[in-house]
Amino acid sequence: YIDDLVDLLVAKDKQPKGGIKTYYREVKRGVKVTEIIPLTRVQVKSVEEMEHFLAIGQGNQTIGETGLNAVSSRAHTIFELRITKTVIDKKAGKKETCYNTVRLVDLAGSERLEKTRESKAFNKQREIEGKAINNS
């Protein structure tokens, strides 16, 4: 919010001093990933548990009124779900783990920009931010 990174699973009064930082890590030659530290990660074992943490995050979002929406999110929000599946072959004595990641992204202030007085630069900024999220 306002160019600060906020962990929505942490109460506003308990956010880390100095804020949350972004780091870029090279995972292989020429390929970098973005890491945000510290960031709360929780392991859940059911849809109900996932919904519980999603509700906490939604409750900590900053929202405000715009000309088109009375409850517009005022900050970009990323909900990342990493699904892990482990298959154990007892006969062969092997274990294989597969990972999939799904990101749900809410770009703040994106509602029908052509109907507002927002500038084309705002649209361009959202496009740049969307690409950065997809590349992380």
ROVOTOR-452198 format. One record per residue: x, y, z of N, C-alpha, C in turn; residue in one letter; residue number from 1. Coordinates in pm, 1 decimal. Layout:
BEGIN
n.x:X, n.y:Y, n.z:Z, ca.x:X, ca.y:Y, ca.z:Z, c.x:X, c.y:Y, c.z:Z, residu:A, num:NUM
...
END
This chain:
BEGIN
n.x:84.4, n.y:-117.2, n.z:0.0, ca.x:0.0, ca.y:0.0, ca.z:0.0, c.x:89.3, c.y:124.0, c.z:0.0, residu:Y, num:1
n.x:62.5, n.y:217.6, n.z:-90.1, ca.x:143.8, ca.y:338.3, ca.z:-106.7, c.x:291.7, c.y:300.4, c.z:-119.5, residu:I, num:2
n.x:321.1, n.y:211.5, n.z:-211.0, ca.x:456.2, ca.y:165.3, ca.z:-242.3, c.x:523.7, c.y:86.0, c.z:-131.3, residu:D, num:3
n.x:451.4, n.y:47.2, n.z:-27.8, ca.x:506.4, ca.y:-38.4, ca.z:76.8, c.x:451.3, c.y:-179.0, c.z:58.6, residu:D, num:4
n.x:533.7, n.y:-277.7, n.z:90.1, ca.x:487.3, ca.y:-415.7, ca.z:88.3, c.x:431.6, c.y:-448.5, c.z:226.0, residu:L, num:5
n.x:315.6, n.y:-512.6, n.z:227.7, ca.x:249.0, ca.y:-546.2, ca.z:352.7, c.x:209.2, c.y:-692.9, c.z:347.9, residu:V, num:6
n.x:234.5, n.y:-764.0, n.z:455.2, ca.x:193.5, ca.y:-903.6, ca.z:468.7, c.x:52.0, c.y:-904.4, c.z:525.3, residu:D, num:7
n.x:-44.4, n.y:-944.9, n.z:446.9, ca.x:-184.0, ca.y:-939.9, ca.z:489.2, c.x:-220.3, c.y:-1046.4, c.z:592.5, residu:L, num:8
n.x:-129.2, n.y:-1137.6, n.z:621.8, ca.x:-154.6, ca.y:-1235.4, ca.z:727.9, c.x:-100.2, c.y:-1188.1, c.z:862.5, residu:L, num:9
n.x:-48.6, n.y:-1066.2, n.z:865.0, ca.x:3.3, ca.y:-1007.2, ca.z:988.1, c.x:-78.0, c.y:-881.7, c.z:1017.7, residu:V, num:10
n.x:-122.6, n.y:-867.0, n.z:1141.6, ca.x:-200.4, ca.y:-749.0, ca.z:1180.5, c.x:-119.4, c.y:-622.5, c.z:1152.6, residu:A, num:11
n.x:-189.6, n.y:-514.9, n.z:1118.8, ca.x:-123.1, ca.y:-389.7, ca.z:1081.3, c.x:-27.7, c.y:-340.1, c.z:1189.4, residu:K, num:12
n.x:-64.1, n.y:-355.5, n.z:1315.3, ca.x:21.4, ca.y:-306.9, ca.z:1423.8, c.x:138.6, c.y:-400.2, c.z:1454.0, residu:D, num:13
n.x:145.8, n.y:-513.7, n.z:1385.5, ca.x:253.6, ca.y:-610.1, ca.z:1409.3, c.x:342.8, c.y:-628.0, c.z:1285.8, residu:K, num:14
n.x:329.8, n.y:-539.6, n.z:1186.3, ca.x:414.4, ca.y:-546.5, ca.z:1067.1, c.x:560.4, c.y:-524.5, c.z:1107.0, residu:Q, num:15
n.x:656.0, n.y:-587.0, n.z:1037.1, ca.x:796.9, ca.y:-574.8, ca.z:1075.5, c.x:847.3, c.y:-430.5, c.z:1063.5, residu:P, num:16
n.x:931.1, n.y:-389.4, n.z:1159.0, ca.x:991.3, ca.y:-256.0, ca.z:1154.0, c.x:1085.8, c.y:-251.5, c.z:1034.3, residu:K, num:17
n.x:1080.7, n.y:-143.3, n.z:961.7, ca.x:1163.7, ca.y:-132.1, ca.z:841.9, c.x:1096.2, c.y:-189.9, c.z:719.5, residu:G, num:18
n.x:979.7, n.y:-250.7, n.z:738.6, ca.x:901.4, ca.y:-301.0, ca.z:626.1, c.x:951.7, c.y:-432.5, c.z:569.8, residu:G, num:19
n.x:884.0, n.y:-474.0, n.z:467.7, ca.x:916.6, ca.y:-598.3, ca.z:398.0, c.x:1001.4, c.y:-562.5, c.z:276.6, residu:I, num:20
n.x:1103.6, n.y:-637.1, n.z:250.6, ca.x:1197.0, ca.y:-607.9, ca.z:142.2, c.x:1182.1, c.y:-708.3, c.z:28.2, residu:K, num:21
n.x:1216.8, n.y:-662.0, n.z:-90.3, ca.x:1215.3, ca.y:-748.0, ca.z:-208.9, c.x:1359.3, c.y:-782.8, c.z:-244.3, residu:T, num:22
n.x:1384.2, n.y:-909.4, n.z:-269.5, ca.x:1515.9, ca.y:-956.3, ca.z:-308.9, c.x:1503.6, c.y:-1030.6, c.z:-440.5, residu:Y, num:23
n.x:1608.0, n.y:-1021.3, n.z:-520.8, ca.x:1611.2, ca.y:-1095.0, ca.z:-646.2, c.x:1720.3, c.y:-1200.4, c.z:-634.6, residu:Y, num:24
n.x:1683.8, n.y:-1323.3, n.z:-664.7, ca.x:1776.7, ca.y:-1435.2, ca.z:-651.4, c.x:1788.5, c.y:-1503.4, c.z:-786.3, residu:R, num:25
n.x:1911.1, n.y:-1528.7, n.z:-828.9, ca.x:1932.6, ca.y:-1597.8, ca.z:-955.3, c.x:1925.4, c.y:-1747.8, c.z:-929.6, residu:E, num:26
n.x:1828.9, n.y:-1815.1, n.z:-993.1, ca.x:1811.9, ca.y:-1958.9, ca.z:-970.9, c.x:1895.5, c.y:-2040.0, c.z:-1069.1, residu:V, num:27
n.x:1921.3, n.y:-1983.7, n.z:-1183.9, ca.x:2016.9, ca.y:-2039.7, ca.z:-1277.8, c.x:2061.6, c.y:-1926.5, c.z:-1367.5, residu:K, num:28
n.x:2164.1, n.y:-1947.4, n.z:-1440.9, ca.x:2224.5, ca.y:-1840.6, ca.z:-1521.4, c.x:2118.1, c.y:-1764.1, c.z:-1601.6, residu:R, num:29
n.x:2104.1, n.y:-1635.5, n.z:-1569.7, ca.x:2013.1, ca.y:-1549.5, ca.z:-1643.6, c.x:1867.2, c.y:-1556.2, c.z:-1599.8, residu:G, num:30
n.x:1834.9, n.y:-1643.8, n.z:-1505.1, ca.x:1696.1, ca.y:-1655.9, ca.z:-1459.1, c.x:1689.6, c.y:-1612.4, c.z:-1313.2, residu:V, num:31
n.x:1615.8, n.y:-1501.8, n.z:-1289.9, ca.x:1604.0, ca.y:-1449.4, ca.z:-1154.4, c.x:1460.7, c.y:-1464.8, c.z:-1106.0, residu:K, num:32
n.x:1446.2, n.y:-1485.8, n.z:-977.0, ca.x:1313.8, ca.y:-1489.9, ca.z:-914.5, c.x:1309.8, c.y:-1382.1, c.z:-807.2, residu:V, num:33
n.x:1190.0, n.y:-1336.1, n.z:-778.5, ca.x:1170.6, ca.y:-1235.2, ca.z:-675.6, c.x:1130.9, c.y:-1304.1, c.z:-546.6, residu:T, num:34
n.x:1196.2, n.y:-1267.0, n.z:-438.7, ca.x:1159.0, ca.y:-1317.7, ca.z:-307.9, c.x:1124.3, c.y:-1199.7, c.z:-219.9, residu:E, num:35
n.x:1020.1, n.y:-1215.0, n.z:-142.3, ca.x:977.7, ca.y:-1110.2, ca.z:-51.1, c.x:997.4, c.y:-1164.2, c.z:89.7, residu:I, num:36
n.x:1082.1, n.y:-1094.0, n.z:169.3, ca.x:1118.8, ca.y:-1143.9, ca.z:301.0, c.x:1101.6, c.y:-1032.3, c.z:402.5, residu:I, num:37
n.x:1047.9, n.y:-1051.5, n.z:519.8, ca.x:980.2, ca.y:-1173.3, ca.z:563.6, c.x:837.3, c.y:-1174.9, c.z:511.8, residu:P, num:38
n.x:787.6, n.y:-1287.9, n.z:480.0, ca.x:651.3, ca.y:-1303.8, ca.z:432.0, c.x:594.9, c.y:-1429.6, c.z:495.7, residu:L, num:39
n.x:474.3, n.y:-1419.8, n.z:547.7, ca.x:414.5, ca.y:-1532.8, ca.z:616.8, c.x:374.3, c.y:-1640.0, c.z:516.2, residu:T, num:40
n.x:416.3, n.y:-1759.8, n.z:543.6, ca.x:373.9, ca.y:-1875.9, ca.z:464.9, c.x:316.3, c.y:-1977.0, c.z:561.5, residu:R, num:41
n.x:201.7, n.y:-2030.6, n.z:526.6, ca.x:138.4, ca.y:-2129.6, ca.z:613.2, c.x:108.4, c.y:-2254.7, c.z:532.6, residu:V, num:42
n.x:120.9, n.y:-2368.0, n.z:598.1, ca.x:85.8, ca.y:-2494.0, ca.z:534.8, c.x:-55.3, c.y:-2529.1, c.z:578.2, residu:Q, num:43
n.x:-140.1, n.y:-2556.1, n.z:480.8, ca.x:-277.4, ca.y:-2596.1, ca.z:511.0, c.x:-301.1, c.y:-2734.9, c.z:454.2, residu:V, num:44
n.x:-396.4, n.y:-2803.8, n.z:512.2, ca.x:-424.9, ca.y:-2940.0, ca.z:468.6, c.x:-568.0, c.y:-2957.8, c.z:421.2, residu:K, num:45
n.x:-642.4, n.y:-2845.9, n.z:413.9, ca.x:-780.5, ca.y:-2855.4, ca.z:366.9, c.x:-822.9, c.y:-2724.0, c.z:302.6, residu:S, num:46
n.x:-928.4, n.y:-2730.7, n.z:226.3, ca.x:-985.1, ca.y:-2610.7, ca.z:164.7, c.x:-1032.8, c.y:-2515.4, c.z:273.5, residu:V, num:47
n.x:-1088.7, n.y:-2569.0, n.z:379.6, ca.x:-1138.3, ca.y:-2485.2, ca.z:488.4, c.x:-1025.8, c.y:-2404.7, c.z:552.5, residu:E, num:48
n.x:-910.8, n.y:-2468.2, n.z:573.4, ca.x:-796.1, ca.y:-2396.8, ca.z:629.9, c.x:-750.2, c.y:-2286.6, c.z:535.2, residu:E, num:49
n.x:-745.4, n.y:-2315.5, n.z:405.7, ca.x:-705.3, ca.y:-2216.5, ca.z:306.6, c.x:-801.2, c.y:-2097.8, c.z:308.5, residu:M, num:50
n.x:-930.8, n.y:-2125.5, n.z:313.0, ca.x:-1031.4, ca.y:-2018.7, ca.z:316.6, c.x:-1016.6, c.y:-1934.3, c.z:442.4, residu:E, num:51
n.x:-980.1, n.y:-1996.8, n.z:553.4, ca.x:-959.0, ca.y:-1924.0, ca.z:678.6, c.x:-849.7, c.y:-1818.6, c.z:661.1, residu:H, num:52
n.x:-735.8, n.y:-1857.7, n.z:604.2, ca.x:-625.1, ca.y:-1764.0, ca.z:587.1, c.x:-655.6, c.y:-1660.0, c.z:479.1, residu:F, num:53
n.x:-728.5, n.y:-1699.1, n.z:377.8, ca.x:-771.3, ca.y:-1603.0, ca.z:276.1, c.x:-860.1, c.y:-1495.7, c.z:338.7, residu:L, num:54
n.x:-948.7, n.y:-1536.6, n.z:429.2, ca.x:-1037.2, ca.y:-1441.2, ca.z:498.4, c.x:-956.6, c.y:-1346.0, c.z:586.8, residu:A, num:55
n.x:-853.3, n.y:-1395.9, n.z:654.2, ca.x:-767.5, ca.y:-1309.2, ca.z:734.8, c.x:-702.8, c.y:-1203.7, c.z:646.2, residu:I, num:56
n.x:-648.6, n.y:-1247.5, n.z:533.5, ca.x:-585.6, ca.y:-1154.3, ca.z:440.1, c.x:-682.4, c.y:-1050.5, c.z:387.6, residu:G, num:57
n.x:-801.6, n.y:-1093.9, n.z:352.7, ca.x:-901.5, ca.y:-999.3, ca.z:303.4, c.x:-939.6, c.y:-899.1, c.z:411.4, residu:Q, num:58
n.x:-944.2, n.y:-943.6, n.z:534.9, ca.x:-977.5, ca.y:-854.1, ca.z:645.2, c.x:-871.3, c.y:-748.4, c.z:671.0, residu:G, num:59
n.x:-747.4, n.y:-776.9, n.z:631.4, ca.x:-637.4, ca.y:-682.4, ca.z:651.1, c.x:-610.4, c.y:-594.6, c.z:529.4, residu:N, num:60
n.x:-686.0, n.y:-612.8, n.z:422.2, ca.x:-668.7, ca.y:-530.4, ca.z:303.0, c.x:-709.5, c.y:-386.3, c.z:330.6, residu:Q, num:61
n.x:-646.3, n.y:-295.5, n.z:258.7, ca.x:-686.5, ca.y:-155.2, ca.z:262.6, c.x:-785.4, c.y:-133.9, c.z:149.5, residu:T, num:62
n.x:-902.6, n.y:-84.5, n.z:182.3, ca.x:-1003.9, ca.y:-59.2, ca.z:79.8, c.x:-1050.2, c.y:85.6, c.z:89.4, residu:I, num:63
n.x:-1104.4, n.y:133.5, n.z:-19.1, ca.x:-1154.0, ca.y:270.5, ca.z:-21.2, c.x:-1253.7, c.y:287.0, c.z:-133.9, residu:G, num:64
n.x:-1315.8, n.y:401.6, n.z:-139.5, ca.x:-1419.2, ca.y:428.1, ca.z:-239.4, c.x:-1358.3, c.y:496.8, c.z:-361.4, residu:E, num:65
n.x:-1403.1, n.y:452.9, n.z:-479.5, ca.x:-1367.4, ca.y:520.4, ca.z:-604.1, c.x:-1497.1, c.y:563.9, c.z:-670.4, residu:T, num:66
n.x:-1484.8, n.y:631.9, n.z:-783.5, ca.x:-1603.1, ca.y:675.6, ca.z:-855.1, c.x:-1687.1, c.y:560.6, c.z:-907.9, residu:G, num:67
n.x:-1626.4, n.y:442.8, n.z:-920.9, ca.x:-1697.4, ca.y:327.8, ca.z:-977.1, c.x:-1723.9, c.y:216.3, c.z:-877.8, residu:L, num:68
n.x:-1658.5, n.y:222.2, n.z:-761.0, ca.x:-1666.7, ca.y:109.4, ca.z:-670.0, c.x:-1657.6, c.y:159.0, c.z:-525.7, residu:N, num:69
n.x:-1755.3, n.y:126.4, n.z:-445.2, ca.x:-1757.6, ca.y:172.9, ca.z:-305.9, c.x:-1656.3, c.y:99.7, c.z:-218.6, residu:A, num:70
n.x:-1615.6, n.y:-20.1, n.z:-256.9, ca.x:-1519.9, ca.y:-98.2, ca.z:-177.4, c.x:-1406.3, c.y:-148.3, c.z:-265.9, residu:V, num:71
n.x:-1331.5, n.y:-57.7, n.z:-321.3, ca.x:-1220.7, ca.y:-91.4, ca.z:-409.9, c.x:-1094.7, c.y:-118.5, c.z:-328.5, residu:S, num:72
n.x:-1019.9, n.y:-223.0, n.z:-365.6, ca.x:-893.1, ca.y:-247.1, ca.z:-298.0, c.x:-797.5, c.y:-135.6, c.z:-337.1, residu:S, num:73
n.x:-722.9, n.y:-84.5, n.z:-240.1, ca.x:-632.8, ca.y:28.2, ca.z:-263.8, c.x:-488.7, c.y:-16.4, c.z:-279.2, residu:R, num:74
n.x:-465.1, n.y:-143.7, n.z:-281.8, ca.x:-330.3, ca.y:-197.1, ca.z:-299.7, c.x:-339.8, c.y:-325.5, c.z:-380.7, residu:A, num:75
n.x:-235.8, n.y:-354.3, n.z:-454.9, ca.x:-231.9, ca.y:-481.3, ca.z:-527.2, c.x:-226.9, c.y:-594.2, c.z:-424.7, residu:H, num:76
n.x:-292.8, n.y:-702.6, n.z:-455.7, ca.x:-295.2, ca.y:-816.5, ca.z:-365.3, c.x:-260.5, c.y:-942.1, c.z:-443.1, residu:T, num:77
n.x:-170.1, n.y:-1022.1, n.z:-387.2, ca.x:-132.4, ca.y:-1149.6, ca.z:-449.3, c.x:-158.4, c.y:-1260.5, c.z:-348.4, residu:I, num:78
n.x:-238.0, n.y:-1356.7, n.z:-389.6, ca.x:-261.9, ca.y:-1476.7, ca.z:-308.9, c.x:-196.8, c.y:-1590.4, c.z:-385.2, residu:F, num:79
n.x:-97.2, n.y:-1653.1, n.z:-325.3, ca.x:-25.0, ca.y:-1760.0, ca.z:-393.0, c.x:-55.5, c.y:-1892.2, c.z:-323.9, residu:E, num:80
n.x:-95.0, n.y:-1986.6, n.z:-402.9, ca.x:-126.8, ca.y:-2120.1, ca.z:-353.7, c.x:-28.6, c.y:-2217.2, c.z:-418.5, residu:L, num:81
n.x:50.8, n.y:-2281.7, n.z:-335.3, ca.x:146.4, ca.y:-2381.6, ca.z:-385.6, c.x:94.4, c.y:-2518.4, c.z:-346.4, residu:R, num:82
n.x:68.7, n.y:-2599.5, n.z:-446.0, ca.x:12.8, ca.y:-2732.6, ca.z:-424.3, c.x:126.7, c.y:-2833.9, c.z:-436.6, residu:I, num:83
n.x:139.3, n.y:-2916.2, n.z:-333.5, ca.x:245.1, ca.y:-3017.0, ca.z:-330.3, c.x:181.9, c.y:-3155.0, c.z:-327.5, residu:T, num:84
n.x:231.4, n.y:-3241.2, n.z:-414.2, ca.x:182.9, ca.y:-3379.4, ca.z:-417.9, c.x:304.5, c.y:-3471.1, c.z:-410.2, residu:K, num:85
n.x:302.4, n.y:-3561.9, n.z:-313.6, ca.x:412.1, ca.y:-3656.8, ca.z:-298.5, c.x:358.1, c.y:-3798.1, c.z:-318.3, residu:T, num:86
n.x:423.6, n.y:-3872.0, n.z:-406.8, ca.x:386.4, ca.y:-4010.4, ca.z:-434.6, c.x:500.5, c.y:-4099.0, c.z:-384.5, residu:V, num:87
n.x:465.5, n.y:-4195.4, n.z:-301.4, ca.x:566.2, ca.y:-4286.6, ca.z:-247.1, c.x:543.4, c.y:-4425.2, c.z:-305.2, residu:I, num:88
n.x:647.0, n.y:-4476.6, n.z:-369.1, ca.x:644.4, ca.y:-4612.1, ca.z:-424.0, c.x:724.3, c.y:-4700.0, c.z:-328.1, residu:D, num:89
n.x:653.1, n.y:-4768.8, n.z:-238.6, ca.x:720.4, ca.y:-4847.7, ca.z:-134.5, c.x:798.5, c.y:-4964.1, c.z:-193.3, residu:K, num:90
n.x:745.9, n.y:-5024.6, n.z:-299.8, ca.x:815.8, ca.y:-5139.0, ca.z:-361.0, c.x:949.6, c.y:-5097.9, c.z:-418.6, residu:K, num:91
n.x:950.5, n.y:-4984.6, n.z:-488.9, ca.x:1074.5, ca.y:-4937.5, ca.z:-551.4, c.x:1158.7, c.y:-4854.5, c.z:-455.1, residu:A, num:92
n.x:1100.2, n.y:-4818.6, n.z:-340.8, ca.x:1172.7, ca.y:-4737.3, ca.z:-243.6, c.x:1199.3, c.y:-4595.7, c.z:-293.6, residu:G, num:93
n.x:1106.6, n.y:-4544.6, n.z:-372.7, ca.x:1125.5, ca.y:-4410.7, ca.z:-429.1, c.x:1013.5, c.y:-4317.1, c.z:-383.1, residu:K, num:94
n.x:1048.5, n.y:-4191.3, n.z:-377.1, ca.x:952.1, ca.y:-4087.7, ca.z:-342.8, c.x:965.2, c.y:-3975.8, c.z:-445.8, residu:K, num:95
n.x:853.4, n.y:-3933.3, n.z:-501.8, ca.x:854.6, ca.y:-3826.5, ca.z:-601.6, c.x:758.3, c.y:-3715.8, c.z:-557.7, residu:E, num:96
n.x:806.9, n.y:-3591.7, n.z:-560.3, ca.x:725.2, ca.y:-3477.8, ca.z:-521.1, c.x:709.3, c.y:-3382.9, c.z:-638.6, residu:T, num:97
n.x:585.5, n.y:-3341.1, n.z:-662.6, ca.x:554.0, ca.y:-3245.9, ca.z:-769.2, c.x:494.5, c.y:-3120.5, c.z:-706.0, residu:C, num:98
n.x:524.8, n.y:-3004.9, n.z:-764.0, ca.x:475.6, ca.y:-2877.3, ca.z:-714.5, c.x:403.8, c.y:-2801.8, c.z:-826.2, residu:Y, num:99
n.x:296.3, n.y:-2736.1, n.z:-790.8, ca.x:225.8, ca.y:-2645.6, ca.z:-881.4, c.x:196.2, c.y:-2518.2, c.z:-804.0, residu:N, num:100
n.x:204.5, n.y:-2404.9, n.z:-871.0, ca.x:176.8, ca.y:-2277.0, ca.z:-806.9, c.x:67.3, c.y:-2205.0, c.z:-884.1, residu:T, num:101
n.x:-30.2, n.y:-2153.1, n.z:-809.5, ca.x:-139.3, ca.y:-2074.4, ca.z:-866.6, c.x:-136.5, c.y:-1939.7, c.z:-796.1, residu:V, num:102
n.x:-138.9, n.y:-1830.9, n.z:-874.2, ca.x:-143.1, ca.y:-1697.1, ca.z:-815.1, c.x:-272.4, c.y:-1628.1, c.z:-856.3, residu:R, num:103
n.x:-341.1, n.y:-1574.2, n.z:-756.7, ca.x:-458.1, ca.y:-1490.7, ca.z:-780.6, c.x:-414.4, c.y:-1347.6, c.z:-753.6, residu:L, num:104
n.x:-434.5, n.y:-1259.4, n.z:-850.9, ca.x:-383.5, ca.y:-1123.6, ca.z:-841.2, c.x:-496.9, c.y:-1023.4, c.z:-856.9, residu:V, num:105
n.x:-503.6, n.y:-928.6, n.z:-764.4, ca.x:-598.1, ca.y:-817.0, ca.z:-771.5, c.x:-514.5, c.y:-690.7, c.z:-789.5, residu:D, num:106
n.x:-520.9, n.y:-629.7, n.z:-908.3, ca.x:-448.8, ca.y:-504.8, ca.z:-931.9, c.x:-538.6, c.y:-389.0, c.z:-889.4, residu:L, num:107
n.x:-498.2, n.y:-319.5, n.z:-786.7, ca.x:-579.2, ca.y:-211.9, ca.z:-729.3, c.x:-611.6, c.y:-104.9, c.z:-831.9, residu:A, num:108
n.x:-732.5, n.y:-54.2, n.z:-823.6, ca.x:-772.3, ca.y:57.2, ca.z:-907.7, c.x:-788.4, c.y:22.8, c.z:-1054.3, residu:G, num:109
n.x:-811.7, n.y:-102.2, n.z:-1086.8, ca.x:-819.0, ca.y:-143.4, ca.z:-1226.8, c.x:-959.7, c.y:-143.3, c.z:-1284.0, residu:S, num:110
n.x:-1058.5, n.y:-104.0, n.z:-1206.8, ca.x:-1195.0, ca.y:-116.0, ca.z:-1253.7, c.x:-1229.6, c.y:-10.6, c.z:-1359.2, residu:E, num:111
n.x:-1256.5, n.y:-56.3, n.z:-1477.8, ca.x:-1303.2, ca.y:25.1, ca.z:-1590.5, c.x:-1237.0, c.y:161.0, c.z:-1600.2, residu:R, num:112
n.x:-1106.9, n.y:158.8, n.z:-1622.9, ca.x:-1030.7, ca.y:282.3, ca.z:-1625.9, c.x:-1076.7, c.y:378.4, c.z:-1734.9, residu:L, num:113
n.x:-1129.2, n.y:325.3, n.z:-1845.2, ca.x:-1171.7, ca.y:414.3, ca.z:-1953.5, c.x:-1288.3, c.y:502.8, c.z:-1911.2, residu:E, num:114
n.x:-1357.2, n.y:468.5, n.z:-1804.1, ca.x:-1470.6, ca.y:547.5, ca.z:-1757.7, c.x:-1431.3, c.y:647.3, c.z:-1648.3, residu:K, num:115
n.x:-1306.7, n.y:647.2, n.z:-1608.7, ca.x:-1262.9, ca.y:738.7, ca.z:-1504.2, c.x:-1169.8, c.y:843.0, c.z:-1564.2, residu:T, num:116
n.x:-1123.4, n.y:932.3, n.z:-1481.9, ca.x:-1031.1, ca.y:1036.5, ca.z:-1527.8, c.x:-885.9, c.y:992.7, c.z:-1514.5, residu:R, num:117
n.x:-864.4, n.y:865.7, n.z:-1486.1, ca.x:-728.4, ca.y:814.4, ca.z:-1471.6, c.x:-657.3, c.y:824.1, c.z:-1606.5, residu:E, num:118
n.x:-528.2, n.y:846.5, n.z:-1603.1, ca.x:-451.0, ca.y:866.7, ca.z:-1725.6, c.x:-408.0, c.y:735.3, c.z:-1787.9, residu:S, num:119
n.x:-360.5, n.y:744.5, n.z:-1912.8, ca.x:-308.1, ca.y:626.5, ca.z:-1982.3, c.x:-183.0, c.y:574.7, c.z:-1912.0, residu:K, num:120
n.x:-111.2, n.y:663.9, n.z:-1844.1, ca.x:7.8, ca.y:621.9, ca.z:-1769.9, c.x:-28.6, c.y:522.4, c.z:-1660.9, residu:A, num:121
n.x:-145.9, n.y:538.1, n.z:-1601.3, ca.x:-192.5, ca.y:445.8, ca.z:-1497.7, c.x:-209.2, c.y:306.9, c.z:-1558.6, residu:F, num:122
n.x:-271.9, n.y:299.5, n.z:-1676.9, ca.x:-287.4, ca.y:171.0, ca.z:-1746.2, c.x:-152.0, c.y:108.2, c.z:-1774.6, residu:N, num:123
n.x:-57.4, n.y:188.1, n.z:-1821.2, ca.x:76.0, ca.y:138.2, ca.z:-1854.7, c.x:144.5, c.y:84.1, c.z:-1729.2, residu:K, num:124
n.x:129.7, n.y:155.9, n.z:-1617.6, ca.x:190.3, ca.y:111.2, ca.z:-1492.4, c.x:132.3, c.y:-23.2, c.z:-1449.7, residu:Q, num:125
n.x:2.2, n.y:-42.4, n.z:-1463.9, ca.x:-61.4, ca.y:-169.6, ca.z:-1427.2, c.x:-9.2, c.y:-282.2, c.z:-1516.7, residu:R, num:126
n.x:12.0, n.y:-253.4, n.z:-1643.7, ca.x:65.7, ca.y:-353.8, ca.z:-1735.9, c.x:206.7, c.y:-394.3, c.z:-1694.3, residu:E, num:127
n.x:289.6, n.y:-297.6, n.z:-1658.5, ca.x:426.3, ca.y:-326.0, ca.z:-1613.7, c.x:423.7, c.y:-409.6, c.z:-1486.3, residu:I, num:128
n.x:337.8, n.y:-371.9, n.z:-1390.9, ca.x:328.6, ca.y:-445.3, ca.z:-1264.5, c.x:279.1, c.y:-587.9, c.z:-1287.1, residu:E, num:129
n.x:181.9, n.y:-603.5, n.z:-1376.6, ca.x:131.9, ca.y:-737.1, ca.z:-1408.1, c.x:239.7, c.y:-826.6, c.z:-1465.8, residu:G, num:130
n.x:322.1, n.y:-771.2, n.z:-1554.4, ca.x:433.1, ca.y:-848.9, ca.z:-1612.6, c.x:533.5, c.y:-887.8, c.z:-1506.0, residu:K, num:131
n.x:562.4, n.y:-795.2, n.z:-1413.4, ca.x:658.2, ca.y:-824.4, ca.z:-1305.8, c.x:607.6, c.y:-937.5, c.z:-1217.8, residu:A, num:132
n.x:477.7, n.y:-937.3, n.z:-1188.1, ca.x:419.4, ca.y:-1044.1, ca.z:-1106.9, c.x:429.9, c.y:-1177.3, c.z:-1179.3, residu:I, num:133
n.x:399.2, n.y:-1178.0, n.z:-1307.2, ca.x:404.5, ca.y:-1302.1, ca.z:-1384.3, c.x:544.7, c.y:-1356.4, c.z:-1398.1, residu:N, num:134
n.x:645.2, n.y:-1270.2, n.z:-1393.4, ca.x:783.3, ca.y:-1312.8, ca.z:-1407.6, c.x:849.8, c.y:-1353.4, c.z:-1277.4, residu:N, num:135
n.x:778.9, n.y:-1335.4, n.z:-1165.8, ca.x:842.3, ca.y:-1369.2, ca.z:-1037.5, c.x:823.2, c.y:-1515.7, c.z:-1004.7, residu:S, num:136
END
